[in-house]
Amino acid sequence: MLLGHYAVALAAKRYAPRTSLGTLVLSAQFLDLLWPIFVLLGWEHVNIVPGLMAASPFDFVDYPISHSLLTAALWGVLLGAGYYVLRRNRRSAIVIAVAVLSHWLLDAVVHRPDLPLWPGSATKVGFGLWNSVAATVAVEGLLFFIGILMYVRATRPRDRTGTVALAAMVVLLAVIFVSGFFAPPPLSARWVALAGIGLWLFVPWAYWIDAHRAASRVHGGGL
Ligand SMILES: [Zn+2]
């Protein structure tokens, strides 16, 4: 899943108004930010199998550290606790931990059964939404739309950058999402991991957006 994770980050702003969208993107996407690093280190493995699923050619051979339910929960506790130590904001810390864990739950909706419950677990989870491009686009598109709506209502732009930087990120994410259905499958796992490292870009980008927007107390703050 791609857009759905950003949707969680955008929506979470409503529940953690003092926390930057950058921190929320880091949290909701944390497992996918770790994953390419672990692939490049050779700790986790992926194969490219064109046609494996209608909406994904990725055979996730193993990813026990980034993508097991147990480690997802632990990463969530770690990020939430880290935030609490720095900011002393219990509510935001809980939102952050839940956002990290939500990644595994959303991935479970789209992946085939390849998500382990814990490292080495024989039980693997996945409900296979990626078997249908139409269903994938409908679910991810709807989640993304709701997320954007919630962020735009929870904040208002301080200046023009607050509008333009947000719109640009939304458009780029949508382009990346859609191009995944048309682009030829990636050449190698290494290529996928290097492209995955590129997703780190959205963390500082989201901090930048958030710095140019203020929390809105009134509903219906404009884009
Ligand atoms: Zn993931």
Residues whose N, C-alpha, C, O or C-beta is under 5 A from the ligand:
A	BS01	ZN	L31 D32 D107
